[in-house]
Amino acid sequence: MQISYDRKADALYIRLRTGKFGTNKEVEDGVVLDLGVDGALLGIEVLEASTRLSPDDLAEVDIKIPLDLAAASA
């Protein structure tokens, strides 16, 4: 998983997995889901992110993984 913010485009992107892109679906004004050819969710794009999130939200990302998942990937 990767989270990135493009200041120039004012877009936040959360890449959940890699895969062949199929289509996208706007679920709310400015919130777009990228779907793979198999329908799997590949990523989430948030447009005009600075109007939806505070600078503190954009500057800090806290990822929490359940202990059993973290141990399984080690």
PDB file of N, CA, C, O and CB in Angstrom:
ATOM      1  N   MET A   1       0.845  -1.168   0.000  1.00  0.00           N
ATOM      2  CA  MET A   1       0.000   0.000   0.000  1.00  0.00           C
ATOM      3  C   MET A   1       0.894   1.235   0.000  1.00  0.00           C
ATOM      4  O   MET A   1       1.937   1.268   0.653  1.00  0.00           O
ATOM      5  CB  MET A   1      -0.963  -0.004   1.216  1.00  0.00           C
ATOM      6  N   GLN A   2       0.468   2.235  -0.736  1.00  0.00           N
ATOM      7  CA  GLN A   2       1.237   3.472  -0.826  1.00  0.00           C
ATOM      8  C   GLN A   2       0.264   4.648  -0.819  1.00  0.00           C
ATOM      9  O   GLN A   2      -0.764   4.627  -1.497  1.00  0.00           O
ATOM     10  CB  GLN A   2       2.133   3.490  -2.110  1.00  0.00           C
ATOM     11  N   ILE A   3       0.604   5.666  -0.046  1.00  0.00           N
ATOM     12  CA  ILE A   3      -0.202   6.878   0.008  1.00  0.00           C
ATOM     13  C   ILE A   3       0.670   8.035  -0.456  1.00  0.00           C
ATOM     14  O   ILE A   3       1.770   8.242   0.058  1.00  0.00           O
ATOM     15  CB  ILE A   3      -0.767   7.132   1.450  1.00  0.00           C
ATOM     16  N   SER A   4       0.171   8.786  -1.433  1.00  0.00           N
ATOM     17  CA  SER A   4       0.949   9.919  -1.935  1.00  0.00           C
ATOM     18  C   SER A   4       0.039  11.136  -2.085  1.00  0.00           C
ATOM     19  O   SER A   4      -1.174  11.023  -2.267  1.00  0.00           O
ATOM     20  CB  SER A   4       1.627   9.571  -3.292  1.00  0.00           C
ATOM     21  N   TYR A   5       0.672  12.295  -2.002  1.00  0.00           N
ATOM     22  CA  TYR A   5      -0.050  13.559  -2.185  1.00  0.00           C
ATOM     23  C   TYR A   5       0.708  14.404  -3.186  1.00  0.00           C
ATOM     24  O   TYR A   5       1.893  14.682  -3.005  1.00  0.00           O
ATOM     25  CB  TYR A   5      -0.223  14.323  -0.834  1.00  0.00           C
ATOM     26  N   ASP A   6       0.027  14.809  -4.236  1.00  0.00           N
ATOM     27  CA  ASP A   6       0.598  15.673  -5.261  1.00  0.00           C
ATOM     28  C   ASP A   6       0.099  17.087  -4.994  1.00  0.00           C
ATOM     29  O   ASP A   6      -1.065  17.406  -5.237  1.00  0.00           O
ATOM     30  CB  ASP A   6       0.214  15.190  -6.709  1.00  0.00           C
ATOM     31  N   ARG A   7       0.991  17.925  -4.492  1.00  0.00           N
ATOM     32  CA  ARG A   7       0.616  19.290  -4.129  1.00  0.00           C
ATOM     33  C   ARG A   7       0.127  20.089  -5.330  1.00  0.00           C
ATOM     34  O   ARG A   7      -0.855  20.826  -5.242  1.00  0.00           O
ATOM     35  CB  ARG A   7       1.791  19.999  -3.488  1.00  0.00           C
ATOM     36  N   LYS A   8       0.819  19.936  -6.447  1.00  0.00           N
ATOM     37  CA  LYS A   8       0.468  20.706  -7.649  1.00  0.00           C
ATOM     38  C   LYS A   8      -0.940  20.346  -8.136  1.00  0.00           C
ATOM     39  O   LYS A   8      -1.718  21.229  -8.500  1.00  0.00           O
ATOM     40  CB  LYS A   8       1.500  20.452  -8.774  1.00  0.00           C
ATOM     41  N   ALA A   9      -1.261  19.060  -8.143  1.00  0.00           N
ATOM     42  CA  ALA A   9      -2.586  18.610  -8.579  1.00  0.00           C
ATOM     43  C   ALA A   9      -3.612  18.656  -7.451  1.00  0.00           C
ATOM     44  O   ALA A   9      -4.813  18.528  -7.687  1.00  0.00           O
ATOM     45  CB  ALA A   9      -2.501  17.199  -9.132  1.00  0.00           C
ATOM     46  N   ASP A  10      -3.121  18.842  -6.209  1.00  0.00           N
ATOM     47  CA  ASP A  10      -3.958  18.806  -5.010  1.00  0.00           C
ATOM     48  C   ASP A  10      -4.773  17.514  -4.969  1.00  0.00           C
ATOM     49  O   ASP A  10      -5.986  17.522  -4.757  1.00  0.00           O
ATOM     50  CB  ASP A  10      -4.894  20.033  -4.965  1.00  0.00           C
ATOM     51  N   ALA A  11      -4.058  16.399  -5.180  1.00  0.00           N
ATOM     52  CA  ALA A  11      -4.706  15.093  -5.215  1.00  0.00           C
ATOM     53  C   ALA A  11      -3.987  14.122  -4.277  1.00  0.00           C
ATOM     54  O   ALA A  11      -2.759  14.035  -4.273  1.00  0.00           O
ATOM     55  CB  ALA A  11      -4.730  14.536  -6.655  1.00  0.00           C
ATOM     56  N   LEU A  12      -4.765  13.407  -3.498  1.00  0.00           N
ATOM     57  CA  LEU A  12      -4.260  12.367  -2.620  1.00  0.00           C
ATOM     58  C   LEU A  12      -4.592  11.035  -3.272  1.00  0.00           C
ATOM     59  O   LEU A  12      -5.715  10.831  -3.732  1.00  0.00           O
ATOM     60  CB  LEU A  12      -4.871  12.475  -1.175  1.00  0.00           C
ATOM     61  N   TYR A  13      -3.615  10.119  -3.316  1.00  0.00           N
ATOM     62  CA  TYR A  13      -3.866   8.820  -3.923  1.00  0.00           C
ATOM     63  C   TYR A  13      -3.433   7.721  -2.960  1.00  0.00           C
ATOM     64  O   TYR A  13      -2.324   7.740  -2.427  1.00  0.00           O
ATOM     65  CB  TYR A  13      -3.124   8.689  -5.276  1.00  0.00           C
ATOM     66  N   ILE A  14      -4.316   6.783  -2.752  1.00  0.00           N
ATOM     67  CA  ILE A  14      -4.029   5.618  -1.921  1.00  0.00           C
ATOM     68  C   ILE A  14      -4.011   4.409  -2.843  1.00  0.00           C
ATOM     69  O   ILE A  14      -5.051   3.970  -3.333  1.00  0.00           O
ATOM     70  CB  ILE A  14      -5.087   5.447  -0.762  1.00  0.00           C
ATOM     71  N   ARG A  15      -2.811   3.874  -3.073  1.00  0.00           N
ATOM     72  CA  ARG A  15      -2.684   2.677  -3.923  1.00  0.00           C
ATOM     73  C   ARG A  15      -2.753   1.473  -3.011  1.00  0.00           C
ATOM     74  O   ARG A  15      -1.912   1.298  -2.130  1.00  0.00           O
ATOM     75  CB  ARG A  15      -1.343   2.681  -4.761  1.00  0.00           C
ATOM     76  N   LEU A  16      -3.751   0.650  -3.226  1.00  0.00           N
ATOM     77  CA  LEU A  16      -3.973  -0.511  -2.369  1.00  0.00           C
ATOM     78  C   LEU A  16      -3.252  -1.750  -2.887  1.00  0.00           C
ATOM     79  O   LEU A  16      -2.765  -2.566  -2.104  1.00  0.00           O
ATOM     80  CB  LEU A  16      -5.457  -0.793  -2.249  1.00  0.00           C
ATOM     81  N   ARG A  17      -3.189  -1.884  -4.196  1.00  0.00           N
ATOM     82  CA  ARG A  17      -2.517  -3.037  -4.798  1.00  0.00           C
ATOM     83  C   ARG A  17      -2.205  -2.721  -6.252  1.00  0.00           C
ATOM     84  O   ARG A  17      -2.756  -1.783  -6.827  1.00  0.00           O
ATOM     85  CB  ARG A  17      -3.391  -4.323  -4.688  1.00  0.00           C
ATOM     86  N   THR A  18      -1.325  -3.505  -6.831  1.00  0.00           N
ATOM     87  CA  THR A  18      -1.028  -3.355  -8.247  1.00  0.00           C
ATOM     88  C   THR A  18      -1.949  -4.280  -9.030  1.00  0.00           C
ATOM     89  O   THR A  18      -2.459  -5.269  -8.503  1.00  0.00           O
ATOM     90  CB  THR A  18       0.471  -3.664  -8.548  1.00  0.00           C
ATOM     91  N   GLY A  19      -2.143  -3.951 -10.257  1.00  0.00           N
ATOM     92  CA  GLY A  19      -3.000  -4.755 -11.124  1.00  0.00           C
ATOM     93  C   GLY A  19      -3.261  -3.999 -12.406  1.00  0.00           C
ATOM     94  O   GLY A  19      -2.949  -2.814 -12.519  1.00  0.00           O
ATOM     95  N   LYS A  20      -3.828  -4.684 -13.358  1.00  0.00           N
ATOM     96  CA  LYS A  20      -4.136  -4.058 -14.641  1.00  0.00           C
ATOM     97  C   LYS A  20      -5.400  -3.215 -14.487  1.00  0.00           C
ATOM     98  O   LYS A  20      -6.457  -3.715 -14.102  1.00  0.00           O
ATOM     99  CB  LYS A  20      -4.313  -5.130 -15.762  1.00  0.00           C
ATOM    100  N   PHE A  21      -5.265  -1.924 -14.797  1.00  0.00           N
ATOM    101  CA  PHE A  21      -6.374  -0.983 -14.661  1.00  0.00           C
ATOM    102  C   PHE A  21      -7.500  -1.342 -15.620  1.00  0.00           C
ATOM    103  O   PHE A  21      -7.270  -1.649 -16.790  1.00  0.00           O
ATOM    104  CB  PHE A  21      -5.898   0.453 -14.915  1.00  0.00           C
ATOM    105  N   GLY A  22      -8.712  -1.297 -15.105  1.00  0.00           N
ATOM    106  CA  GLY A  22      -9.882  -1.555 -15.934  1.00  0.00           C
ATOM    107  C   GLY A  22     -10.726  -0.318 -16.135  1.00  0.00           C
ATOM    108  O   GLY A  22     -10.998   0.075 -17.269  1.00  0.00           O
ATOM    109  N   THR A  23     -11.143   0.300 -15.040  1.00  0.00           N
ATOM    110  CA  THR A  23     -12.011   1.475 -15.122  1.00  0.00           C
ATOM    111  C   THR A  23     -11.939   2.235 -13.800  1.00  0.00           C
ATOM    112  O   THR A  23     -11.338   1.772 -12.832  1.00  0.00           O
ATOM    113  CB  THR A  23     -13.484   1.067 -15.451  1.00  0.00           C
ATOM    114  N   ASN A  24     -12.561   3.402 -13.781  1.00  0.00           N
ATOM    115  CA  ASN A  24     -12.687   4.096 -12.507  1.00  0.00           C
ATOM    116  C   ASN A  24     -14.148   4.445 -12.286  1.00  0.00           C
ATOM    117  O   ASN A  24     -14.957   4.474 -13.214  1.00  0.00           O
ATOM    118  CB  ASN A  24     -11.799   5.370 -12.467  1.00  0.00           C
ATOM    119  N   LYS A  25     -14.455   4.709 -11.024  1.00  0.00           N
ATOM    120  CA  LYS A  25     -15.836   4.990 -10.649  1.00  0.00           C
ATOM    121  C   LYS A  25     -15.827   6.121  -9.635  1.00  0.00           C
ATOM    122  O   LYS A  25     -15.216   6.005  -8.573  1.00  0.00           O
ATOM    123  CB  LYS A  25     -16.543   3.721 -10.072  1.00  0.00           C
ATOM    124  N   GLU A  26     -16.502   7.211  -9.959  1.00  0.00           N
ATOM    125  CA  GLU A  26     -16.597   8.332  -9.025  1.00  0.00           C
ATOM    126  C   GLU A  26     -17.722   8.022  -8.041  1.00  0.00           C
ATOM    127  O   GLU A  26     -18.886   7.934  -8.433  1.00  0.00           O
ATOM    128  CB  GLU A  26     -16.854   9.693  -9.778  1.00  0.00           C
ATOM    129  N   VAL A  27     -17.380   7.860  -6.776  1.00  0.00           N
ATOM    130  CA  VAL A  27     -18.365   7.487  -5.762  1.00  0.00           C
ATOM    131  C   VAL A  27     -18.932   8.695  -5.027  1.00  0.00           C
ATOM    132  O   VAL A  27     -19.981   8.619  -4.388  1.00  0.00           O
ATOM    133  CB  VAL A  27     -17.744   6.536  -4.767  1.00  0.00           C
ATOM    134  N   GLU A  28     -18.229   9.785  -5.132  1.00  0.00           N
ATOM    135  CA  GLU A  28     -18.654  11.050  -4.549  1.00  0.00           C
ATOM    136  C   GLU A  28     -17.920  12.112  -5.355  1.00  0.00           C
ATOM    137  O   GLU A  28     -16.880  11.820  -5.944  1.00  0.00           O
ATOM    138  CB  GLU A  28     -18.337  11.145  -2.979  1.00  0.00           C
ATOM    139  N   ASP A  29     -18.434  13.327  -5.394  1.00  0.00           N
ATOM    140  CA  ASP A  29     -17.780  14.382  -6.151  1.00  0.00           C
ATOM    141  C   ASP A  29     -16.320  14.492  -5.717  1.00  0.00           C
ATOM    142  O   ASP A  29     -16.040  14.868  -4.578  1.00  0.00           O
ATOM    143  CB  ASP A  29     -18.514  15.731  -5.961  1.00  0.00           C
ATOM    144  N   GLY A  30     -15.380  14.164  -6.624  1.00  0.00           N
ATOM    145  CA  GLY A  30     -13.961  14.282  -6.329  1.00  0.00           C
ATOM    146  C   GLY A  30     -13.331  13.089  -5.644  1.00  0.00           C
ATOM    147  O   GLY A  30     -12.157  13.145  -5.277  1.00  0.00           O
ATOM    148  N   VAL A  31     -14.077  12.009  -5.461  1.00  0.00           N
ATOM    149  CA  VAL A  31     -13.534  10.778  -4.876  1.00  0.00           C
ATOM    150  C   VAL A  31     -13.726   9.668  -5.906  1.00  0.00           C
ATOM    151  O   VAL A  31     -14.850   9.290  -6.240  1.00  0.00           O
ATOM    152  CB  VAL A  31     -14.239  10.420  -3.498  1.00  0.00           C
ATOM    153  N   VAL A  32     -12.599   9.156  -6.400  1.00  0.00           N
ATOM    154  CA  VAL A  32     -12.626   8.217  -7.517  1.00  0.00           C
ATOM    155  C   VAL A  32     -11.961   6.906  -7.119  1.00  0.00           C
ATOM    156  O   VAL A  32     -10.864   6.896  -6.561  1.00  0.00           O
ATOM    157  CB  VAL A  32     -11.929   8.820  -8.751  1.00  0.00           C
ATOM    158  N   LEU A  33     -12.638   5.801  -7.413  1.00  0.00           N
ATOM    159  CA  LEU A  33     -12.073   4.474  -7.188  1.00  0.00           C
ATOM    160  C   LEU A  33     -11.484   3.967  -8.491  1.00  0.00           C
ATOM    161  O   LEU A  33     -12.132   4.048  -9.534  1.00  0.00           O
ATOM    162  CB  LEU A  33     -13.144   3.487  -6.645  1.00  0.00           C
ATOM    163  N   ASP A  34     -10.270   3.447  -8.449  1.00  0.00           N
ATOM    164  CA  ASP A  34      -9.663   2.792  -9.607  1.00  0.00           C
ATOM    165  C   ASP A  34      -9.871   1.295  -9.448  1.00  0.00           C
ATOM    166  O   ASP A  34      -9.502   0.715  -8.427  1.00  0.00           O
ATOM    167  CB  ASP A  34      -8.135   3.146  -9.743  1.00  0.00           C
ATOM    168  N   LEU A  35     -10.459   0.676 -10.454  1.00  0.00           N
ATOM    169  CA  LEU A  35     -10.770  -0.743 -10.406  1.00  0.00           C
ATOM    170  C   LEU A  35      -9.972  -1.485 -11.467  1.00  0.00           C
ATOM    171  O   LEU A  35      -9.755  -0.978 -12.568  1.00  0.00           O
ATOM    172  CB  LEU A  35     -12.276  -0.979 -10.600  1.00  0.00           C
ATOM    173  N   GLY A  36      -9.541  -2.683 -11.122  1.00  0.00           N
ATOM    174  CA  GLY A  36      -8.816  -3.519 -12.060  1.00  0.00           C
ATOM    175  C   GLY A  36      -9.762  -4.185 -13.039  1.00  0.00           C
ATOM    176  O   GLY A  36     -10.981  -4.110 -12.883  1.00  0.00           O
ATOM    177  N   VAL A  37      -9.203  -4.836 -14.045  1.00  0.00           N
ATOM    178  CA  VAL A  37     -10.027  -5.520 -15.045  1.00  0.00           C
ATOM    179  C   VAL A  37     -10.867  -6.628 -14.409  1.00  0.00           C
ATOM    180  O   VAL A  37     -11.912  -7.002 -14.942  1.00  0.00           O
ATOM    181  CB  VAL A  37      -9.141  -6.104 -16.154  1.00  0.00           C
ATOM    182  N   ASP A  38     -10.410  -7.149 -13.274  1.00  0.00           N
ATOM    183  CA  ASP A  38     -11.152  -8.190 -12.567  1.00  0.00           C
ATOM    184  C   ASP A  38     -12.121  -7.616 -11.526  1.00  0.00           C
ATOM    185  O   ASP A  38     -12.758  -8.365 -10.785  1.00  0.00           O
ATOM    186  CB  ASP A  38     -10.182  -9.141 -11.892  1.00  0.00           C
ATOM    187  N   GLY A  39     -12.228  -6.268 -11.476  1.00  0.00           N
ATOM    188  CA  GLY A  39     -13.124  -5.608 -10.532  1.00  0.00           C
ATOM    189  C   GLY A  39     -12.505  -5.322  -9.175  1.00  0.00           C
ATOM    190  O   GLY A  39     -13.150  -4.715  -8.320  1.00  0.00           O
ATOM    191  N   ALA A  40     -11.249  -5.753  -8.960  1.00  0.00           N
ATOM    192  CA  ALA A  40     -10.580  -5.514  -7.675  1.00  0.00           C
ATOM    193  C   ALA A  40     -10.290  -4.030  -7.491  1.00  0.00           C
ATOM    194  O   ALA A  40      -9.975  -3.334  -8.457  1.00  0.00           O
ATOM    195  CB  ALA A  40      -9.272  -6.327  -7.583  1.00  0.00           C
ATOM    196  N   LEU A  41     -10.393  -3.550  -6.280  1.00  0.00           N
ATOM    197  CA  LEU A  41     -10.091  -2.156  -5.955  1.00  0.00           C
ATOM    198  C   LEU A  41      -8.582  -1.968  -5.935  1.00  0.00           C
ATOM    199  O   LEU A  41      -7.885  -2.566  -5.115  1.00  0.00           O
ATOM    200  CB  LEU A  41     -10.715  -1.748  -4.590  1.00  0.00           C
ATOM    201  N   LEU A  42      -8.080  -1.131  -6.844  1.00  0.00           N
ATOM    202  CA  LEU A  42      -6.648  -0.872  -6.946  1.00  0.00           C
ATOM    203  C   LEU A  42      -6.231   0.356  -6.152  1.00  0.00           C
ATOM    204  O   LEU A  42      -5.162   0.371  -5.543  1.00  0.00           O
ATOM    205  CB  LEU A  42      -6.253  -0.700  -8.395  1.00  0.00           C
ATOM    206  N   GLY A  43      -7.070   1.383  -6.157  1.00  0.00           N
ATOM    207  CA  GLY A  43      -6.696   2.611  -5.478  1.00  0.00           C
ATOM    208  C   GLY A  43      -7.856   3.577  -5.330  1.00  0.00           C
ATOM    209  O   GLY A  43      -8.925   3.403  -5.916  1.00  0.00           O
ATOM    210  N   ILE A  44      -7.611   4.595  -4.531  1.00  0.00           N
ATOM    211  CA  ILE A  44      -8.606   5.629  -4.260  1.00  0.00           C
ATOM    212  C   ILE A  44      -7.941   6.982  -4.473  1.00  0.00           C
ATOM    213  O   ILE A  44      -6.876   7.252  -3.918  1.00  0.00           O
ATOM    214  CB  ILE A  44      -9.189   5.503  -2.807  1.00  0.00           C
ATOM    215  N   GLU A  45      -8.569   7.826  -5.273  1.00  0.00           N
ATOM    216  CA  GLU A  45      -8.046   9.173  -5.523  1.00  0.00           C
ATOM    217  C   GLU A  45      -9.005  10.184  -4.913  1.00  0.00           C
ATOM    218  O   GLU A  45     -10.219  10.102  -5.100  1.00  0.00           O
ATOM    219  CB  GLU A  45      -7.856   9.437  -7.055  1.00  0.00           C
ATOM    220  N   VAL A  46      -8.438  11.142  -4.180  1.00  0.00           N
ATOM    221  CA  VAL A  46      -9.221  12.223  -3.584  1.00  0.00           C
ATOM    222  C   VAL A  46      -8.743  13.521  -4.213  1.00  0.00           C
ATOM    223  O   VAL A  46      -7.622  13.966  -3.968  1.00  0.00           O
ATOM    224  CB  VAL A  46      -9.077  12.256  -2.011  1.00  0.00           C
ATOM    225  N   LEU A  47      -9.605  14.124  -5.027  1.00  0.00           N
ATOM    226  CA  LEU A  47      -9.276  15.379  -5.694  1.00  0.00           C
ATOM    227  C   LEU A  47      -9.600  16.554  -4.774  1.00  0.00           C
ATOM    228  O   LEU A  47     -10.443  16.442  -3.883  1.00  0.00           O
ATOM    229  CB  LEU A  47     -10.043  15.507  -7.033  1.00  0.00           C
ATOM    230  N   GLU A  48      -8.930  17.668  -4.995  1.00  0.00           N
ATOM    231  CA  GLU A  48      -9.071  18.855  -4.145  1.00  0.00           C
ATOM    232  C   GLU A  48      -8.891  18.462  -2.680  1.00  0.00           C
ATOM    233  O   GLU A  48      -9.671  18.850  -1.810  1.00  0.00           O
ATOM    234  CB  GLU A  48     -10.456  19.531  -4.361  1.00  0.00           C
ATOM    235  N   ALA A  49      -7.846  17.687  -2.438  1.00  0.00           N
ATOM    236  CA  ALA A  49      -7.601  17.123  -1.111  1.00  0.00           C
ATOM    237  C   ALA A  49      -7.432  18.198  -0.040  1.00  0.00           C
ATOM    238  O   ALA A  49      -7.858  18.002   1.098  1.00  0.00           O
ATOM    239  CB  ALA A  49      -6.369  16.243  -1.145  1.00  0.00           C
ATOM    240  N   SER A  50      -6.825  19.319  -0.381  1.00  0.00           N
ATOM    241  CA  SER A  50      -6.593  20.360   0.631  1.00  0.00           C
ATOM    242  C   SER A  50      -7.888  20.996   1.115  1.00  0.00           C
ATOM    243  O   SER A  50      -7.910  21.589   2.193  1.00  0.00           O
ATOM    244  CB  SER A  50      -5.680  21.437   0.073  1.00  0.00           C
ATOM    245  N   THR A  51      -8.972  20.886   0.343  1.00  0.00           N
ATOM    246  CA  THR A  51     -10.258  21.416   0.794  1.00  0.00           C
ATOM    247  C   THR A  51     -11.020  20.386   1.624  1.00  0.00           C
ATOM    248  O   THR A  51     -11.992  20.725   2.299  1.00  0.00           O
ATOM    249  CB  THR A  51     -11.104  21.852  -0.405  1.00  0.00           C
ATOM    250  N   ARG A  52     -10.579  19.129   1.573  1.00  0.00           N
ATOM    251  CA  ARG A  52     -11.250  18.049   2.302  1.00  0.00           C
ATOM    252  C   ARG A  52     -10.489  17.637   3.560  1.00  0.00           C
ATOM    253  O   ARG A  52     -11.072  17.127   4.518  1.00  0.00           O
ATOM    254  CB  ARG A  52     -11.426  16.844   1.395  1.00  0.00           C
ATOM    255  N   LEU A  53      -9.172  17.869   3.538  1.00  0.00           N
ATOM    256  CA  LEU A  53      -8.303  17.452   4.641  1.00  0.00           C
ATOM    257  C   LEU A  53      -7.470  18.640   5.094  1.00  0.00           C
ATOM    258  O   LEU A  53      -7.113  19.505   4.295  1.00  0.00           O
ATOM    259  CB  LEU A  53      -7.387  16.267   4.218  1.00  0.00           C
ATOM    260  N   SER A  54      -7.167  18.671   6.376  1.00  0.00           N
ATOM    261  CA  SER A  54      -6.340  19.761   6.891  1.00  0.00           C
ATOM    262  C   SER A  54      -4.877  19.495   6.541  1.00  0.00           C
ATOM    263  O   SER A  54      -4.517  18.356   6.244  1.00  0.00           O
ATOM    264  CB  SER A  54      -6.518  19.916   8.432  1.00  0.00           C
ATOM    265  N   PRO A  55      -4.023  20.529   6.570  1.00  0.00           N
ATOM    266  CA  PRO A  55      -2.582  20.309   6.331  1.00  0.00           C
ATOM    267  C   PRO A  55      -1.991  19.281   7.288  1.00  0.00           C
ATOM    268  O   PRO A  55      -1.106  18.516   6.905  1.00  0.00           O
ATOM    269  CB  PRO A  55      -1.817  21.626   6.466  1.00  0.00           C
ATOM    270  N   ASP A  56      -2.472  19.256   8.528  1.00  0.00           N
ATOM    271  CA  ASP A  56      -1.985  18.263   9.484  1.00  0.00           C
ATOM    272  C   ASP A  56      -2.347  16.846   9.035  1.00  0.00           C
ATOM    273  O   ASP A  56      -1.546  15.920   9.171  1.00  0.00           O
ATOM    274  CB  ASP A  56      -2.562  18.539  10.880  1.00  0.00           C
ATOM    275  N   ASP A  57      -3.555  16.686   8.502  1.00  0.00           N
ATOM    276  CA  ASP A  57      -3.968  15.369   7.993  1.00  0.00           C
ATOM    277  C   ASP A  57      -3.083  14.934   6.837  1.00  0.00           C
ATOM    278  O   ASP A  57      -2.706  13.765   6.744  1.00  0.00           O
ATOM    279  CB  ASP A  57      -5.440  15.397   7.546  1.00  0.00           C
ATOM    280  N   LEU A  58      -2.751  15.868   5.956  1.00  0.00           N
ATOM    281  CA  LEU A  58      -1.932  15.553   4.788  1.00  0.00           C
ATOM    282  C   LEU A  58      -0.478  15.289   5.158  1.00  0.00           C
ATOM    283  O   LEU A  58       0.224  14.562   4.454  1.00  0.00           O
ATOM    284  CB  LEU A  58      -2.006  16.682   3.783  1.00  0.00           C
ATOM    285  N   ALA A  59      -0.029  15.876   6.256  1.00  0.00           N
ATOM    286  CA  ALA A  59       1.375  15.745   6.663  1.00  0.00           C
ATOM    287  C   ALA A  59       1.647  14.495   7.487  1.00  0.00           C
ATOM    288  O   ALA A  59       2.797  14.070   7.594  1.00  0.00           O
ATOM    289  CB  ALA A  59       1.791  16.956   7.449  1.00  0.00           C
ATOM    290  N   GLU A  60       0.622  13.905   8.064  1.00  0.00           N
ATOM    291  CA  GLU A  60       0.833  12.769   8.965  1.00  0.00           C
ATOM    292  C   GLU A  60      -0.015  11.582   8.539  1.00  0.00           C
ATOM    293  O   GLU A  60      -1.226  11.700   8.356  1.00  0.00           O
ATOM    294  CB  GLU A  60       0.506  13.159  10.414  1.00  0.00           C
ATOM    295  N   VAL A  61       0.630  10.453   8.388  1.00  0.00           N
ATOM    296  CA  VAL A  61      -0.066   9.214   8.069  1.00  0.00           C
ATOM    297  C   VAL A  61       0.306   8.198   9.134  1.00  0.00           C
ATOM    298  O   VAL A  61       1.487   7.948   9.378  1.00  0.00           O
ATOM    299  CB  VAL A  61       0.296   8.697   6.631  1.00  0.00           C
ATOM    300  N   ASP A  62      -0.680   7.626   9.753  1.00  0.00           N
ATOM    301  CA  ASP A  62      -0.467   6.629  10.796  1.00  0.00           C
ATOM    302  C   ASP A  62      -1.088   5.322  10.311  1.00  0.00           C
ATOM    303  O   ASP A  62      -2.302   5.236  10.125  1.00  0.00           O
ATOM    304  CB  ASP A  62      -1.087   7.088  12.173  1.00  0.00           C
ATOM    305  N   ILE A  63      -0.260   4.317  10.111  1.00  0.00           N
ATOM    306  CA  ILE A  63      -0.742   3.034   9.618  1.00  0.00           C
ATOM    307  C   ILE A  63      -0.691   2.028  10.756  1.00  0.00           C
ATOM    308  O   ILE A  63       0.345   1.840  11.394  1.00  0.00           O
ATOM    309  CB  ILE A  63       0.098   2.544   8.402  1.00  0.00           C
ATOM    310  N   LYS A  64      -1.812   1.394  10.996  1.00  0.00           N
ATOM    311  CA  LYS A  64      -1.884   0.386  12.038  1.00  0.00           C
ATOM    312  C   LYS A  64      -2.245  -0.950  11.395  1.00  0.00           C
ATOM    313  O   LYS A  64      -3.232  -1.062  10.667  1.00  0.00           O
ATOM    314  CB  LYS A  64      -2.918   0.783  13.133  1.00  0.00           C
ATOM    315  N   ILE A  65      -1.435  -1.946  11.677  1.00  0.00           N
ATOM    316  CA  ILE A  65      -1.654  -3.281  11.137  1.00  0.00           C
ATOM    317  C   ILE A  65      -1.917  -4.205  12.317  1.00  0.00           C
ATOM    318  O   ILE A  65      -1.156  -4.198  13.285  1.00  0.00           O
ATOM    319  CB  ILE A  65      -0.427  -3.771  10.279  1.00  0.00           C
ATOM    320  N   PRO A  66      -2.977  -4.997  12.255  1.00  0.00           N
ATOM    321  CA  PRO A  66      -3.203  -5.966  13.337  1.00  0.00           C
ATOM    322  C   PRO A  66      -1.982  -6.857  13.521  1.00  0.00           C
ATOM    323  O   PRO A  66      -1.339  -7.245  12.546  1.00  0.00           O
ATOM    324  CB  PRO A  66      -4.448  -6.830  13.045  1.00  0.00           C
ATOM    325  N   LEU A  67      -1.666  -7.176  14.759  1.00  0.00           N
ATOM    326  CA  LEU A  67      -0.463  -7.943  15.054  1.00  0.00           C
ATOM    327  C   LEU A  67      -0.405  -9.259  14.285  1.00  0.00           C
ATOM    328  O   LEU A  67       0.669  -9.651  13.829  1.00  0.00           O
ATOM    329  CB  LEU A  67      -0.381  -8.218  16.535  1.00  0.00           C
ATOM    330  N   ASP A  68      -1.525  -9.943  14.131  1.00  0.00           N
ATOM    331  CA  ASP A  68      -1.481 -11.229  13.426  1.00  0.00           C
ATOM    332  C   ASP A  68      -1.143 -11.058  11.950  1.00  0.00           C
ATOM    333  O   ASP A  68      -0.515 -11.946  11.374  1.00  0.00           O
ATOM    334  CB  ASP A  68      -2.815 -11.950  13.566  1.00  0.00           C
ATOM    335  N   LEU A  69      -1.529  -9.964  11.318  1.00  0.00           N
ATOM    336  CA  LEU A  69      -1.149  -9.704   9.928  1.00  0.00           C
ATOM    337  C   LEU A  69       0.305  -9.308   9.824  1.00  0.00           C
ATOM    338  O   LEU A  69       0.998  -9.736   8.902  1.00  0.00           O
ATOM    339  CB  LEU A  69      -2.023  -8.616   9.327  1.00  0.00           C
ATOM    340  N   ALA A  70       0.783  -8.490  10.761  1.00  0.00           N
ATOM    341  CA  ALA A  70       2.190  -8.060  10.740  1.00  0.00           C
ATOM    342  C   ALA A  70       3.106  -9.256  10.932  1.00  0.00           C
ATOM    343  O   ALA A  70       4.141  -9.348  10.272  1.00  0.00           O
ATOM    344  CB  ALA A  70       2.460  -7.001  11.834  1.00  0.00           C
ATOM    345  N   ALA A  71       2.747 -10.175  11.824  1.00  0.00           N
ATOM    346  CA  ALA A  71       3.586 -11.355  12.072  1.00  0.00           C
ATOM    347  C   ALA A  71       3.578 -12.290  10.872  1.00  0.00           C
ATOM    348  O   ALA A  71       4.595 -12.918  10.577  1.00  0.00           O
ATOM    349  CB  ALA A  71       3.105 -12.106  13.323  1.00  0.00           C
ATOM    350  N   ALA A  72       2.460 -12.393  10.179  1.00  0.00           N
ATOM    351  CA  ALA A  72       2.360 -13.294   9.033  1.00  0.00           C
ATOM    352  C   ALA A  72       3.204 -12.819   7.868  1.00  0.00           C
ATOM    353  O   ALA A  72       3.665 -13.635   7.070  1.00  0.00           O
ATOM    354  CB  ALA A  72       0.918 -13.430   8.596  1.00  0.00           C
ATOM    355  N   SER A  73       3.418 -11.506   7.754  1.00  0.00           N
ATOM    356  CA  SER A  73       4.188 -10.983   6.627  1.00  0.00           C
ATOM    357  C   SER A  73       5.679 -10.962   6.904  1.00  0.00           C
ATOM    358  O   SER A  73       6.468 -10.691   5.999  1.00  0.00           O
ATOM    359  CB  SER A  73       3.722  -9.593   6.283  1.00  0.00           C
ATOM    360  N   ALA A  74       6.085 -11.244   8.138  1.00  0.00           N
ATOM    361  CA  ALA A  74       7.513 -11.204   8.496  1.00  0.00           C
ATOM    362  C   ALA A  74       8.249 -12.458   8.057  1.00  0.00           C
ATOM    363  O   ALA A  74       9.453 -12.578   8.284  1.00  0.00           O
ATOM    364  CB  ALA A  74       7.674 -11.022   9.998  1.00  0.00           C
TER     365      ALA A  74
END
